[in-house]
Amino acid sequence: MDSLWATVARVAAGANVLLLVGLLAVWGRNAVRLRSPHALGLSTFAALLLAENAMALYYYLADPTLSAWFASAVPPVAWRAMVTLHVLESVALVALLRVTLD
């Protein structure tokens, strides 16, 4: 049985993926249009963080071995730690998206 912590971690990782897609779209467009090293660096950052969150989501939901382990054997203290990291990352990404779109 999945815990509330597991569900929140999955939702936060999914939200991070969506936020990073938005940031990558803006920063990638700017990198192509402006040919700026700064925009290219931001795009690289977003792409790597997107890969990390997409992999986390895959491991949580689809990997045949790890998804079963995450669903049944991970103690609540580990989930609380993962939720803290994912939610803090979500807050930071919302702040970045807000200033990027401003």
C-alpha positions as CSV (number, residue, x, y, z in Angstrom):
1,M,0.0,0.0,0.0
2,D,1.4,3.4,-1.0
3,S,1.8,5.9,1.7
4,L,0.8,9.6,1.5
5,W,4.6,10.4,1.5
6,A,5.1,8.3,-1.6
7,T,2.2,10.0,-3.4
8,V,3.4,13.5,-2.5
9,A,6.9,12.6,-3.7
10,R,5.5,11.3,-7.1
11,V,3.3,14.4,-7.5
12,A,6.1,16.8,-6.7
13,A,8.5,15.0,-9.1
14,G,5.8,15.2,-11.8
15,A,5.3,18.9,-11.1
16,N,9.0,19.4,-11.4
17,V,9.1,17.7,-14.8
18,L,6.3,20.1,-16.0
19,L,8.0,23.2,-14.6
20,L,11.3,22.2,-16.1
21,V,9.7,21.7,-19.5
22,G,8.4,25.2,-19.3
23,L,11.8,26.6,-18.3
24,L,13.6,24.6,-20.9
25,A,11.2,25.9,-23.6
26,V,11.9,29.5,-22.7
27,W,15.6,29.2,-22.0
28,G,16.2,26.9,-25.1
29,R,14.4,29.4,-27.3
30,N,16.5,32.2,-25.9
31,A,19.7,30.2,-26.3
32,V,18.9,29.6,-30.0
33,R,17.7,33.1,-30.7
34,L,20.3,35.1,-28.7
35,R,23.3,32.6,-28.9
36,S,24.1,33.6,-25.4
37,P,26.3,31.4,-23.2
38,H,24.2,32.3,-20.2
39,A,21.0,31.1,-21.9
40,L,22.8,27.9,-23.1
41,G,24.0,27.3,-19.5
42,L,20.4,27.7,-18.2
43,S,19.1,25.4,-20.9
44,T,21.8,22.8,-19.9
45,F,20.9,23.1,-16.3
46,A,17.2,22.7,-17.0
47,A,17.8,19.7,-19.3
48,L,19.9,17.9,-16.7
49,L,17.5,18.6,-13.9
50,L,14.6,17.4,-16.1
51,A,16.5,14.2,-16.8
52,E,16.9,13.7,-13.0
53,N,13.2,14.3,-12.2
54,A,12.1,12.1,-15.2
55,M,14.3,9.3,-14.0
56,A,12.9,9.6,-10.4
57,L,9.4,9.5,-11.8
58,Y,10.2,6.5,-13.9
59,Y,11.7,4.7,-10.9
60,Y,8.7,5.6,-8.7
61,L,6.1,4.5,-11.2
62,A,7.3,2.2,-14.0
63,D,10.6,0.4,-13.3
64,P,9.7,-3.3,-12.8
65,T,11.9,-3.7,-9.8
66,L,12.2,-0.4,-8.1
67,S,8.6,0.7,-8.4
68,A,7.6,-2.4,-6.5
69,W,10.2,-1.7,-3.9
70,F,9.2,2.0,-3.6
71,A,5.6,0.9,-3.2
72,S,6.2,-1.6,-0.4
73,A,9.5,-1.5,1.3
74,V,10.7,2.1,1.7
75,P,10.3,3.3,5.3
76,P,8.4,6.5,6.0
77,V,11.6,8.3,7.1
78,A,13.1,7.8,3.7
79,W,9.9,9.1,2.0
80,R,9.9,12.2,4.2
81,A,13.4,12.9,3.1
82,M,12.5,12.5,-0.6
83,V,9.4,14.6,-0.2
84,T,11.4,17.4,1.4
85,L,13.9,17.4,-1.5
86,H,11.2,17.2,-4.2
87,V,9.0,19.9,-2.6
88,L,11.9,22.3,-2.0
89,E,12.9,21.8,-5.6
90,S,9.4,22.5,-6.7
91,V,9.3,25.8,-4.8
92,A,12.7,26.8,-6.3
93,L,11.5,26.0,-9.8
94,V,8.3,28.0,-9.3
95,A,10.4,31.0,-8.3
96,L,12.6,30.5,-11.3
97,L,9.7,30.2,-13.7
98,R,8.0,33.2,-12.2
99,V,11.1,35.5,-12.7
100,T,11.7,33.9,-16.2
101,L,8.2,34.7,-17.4
102,D,8.2,38.2,-15.8
